[in-house]
Amino acid sequence: MTRVQVLDTRGVSRALERMAAELIERVGDEKLLYLVGVQTRGVPLAHRLAGMIAAATGHEPPVGALDIALYRDDVGPWRAAHQQPVLRATELPVSVDDKVVCLVDDVLYTGRTVRAALDTLMDYGRPRAIRLAVLVDRGHRELPIAADFVGRTVPTAHSEDVQVRVRECDGEEGVWLAKEVAG
């Protein structure tokens, strides 16, 4: 397997800073904003965005964590027993009602994770609006879903893998494009 680095630590920070500025501009009233990270790597990315928004506006939006494992469409009786989902915590410190909720995730690919996040989120209330922020958009959608805020678009082949590492989860930081080498 070969790995090519697409973003280093500085590149990840710059992408997040740009996304935070766009969020402030497009949401308008930052007091309505609620960042909700999709477990696992979306959560630290949401916390970083909240800190950047606070530094720019003086108001730090609340941050939540959303576990979508039971809402994924690849979970069910057709899934092998050894492939059961790993459950993580959903923590929503304030109500989503009447908030502009921005779902935050590391990679947007087929759109199925986002669909599951939308289904999960709606079980917790009725947001005023829902937006989507992703660090990497790699294309290949299977559902009609698009991100509102994108750190970096990385065109990929289906055979390639986008690997996002964040220091809070992985001890290293960056984005890599990985592919199998024939031979």
Secondary structure by P-SEA (a helix, b strand, c coil): cbbbbcccaaaaaaaaaaaaaaaaaaacccccbbbbbccaaaaaaaaaaaaaaaaacccccbbbbbbcccccccccccccccccbbbbbbcccccccccbbbbbbcccccaaaaaaaaaaaaaaccccbbbbbbcccccccccccccccccbbbbbcccbbbbbbbcccccccbbbbbbbbcc
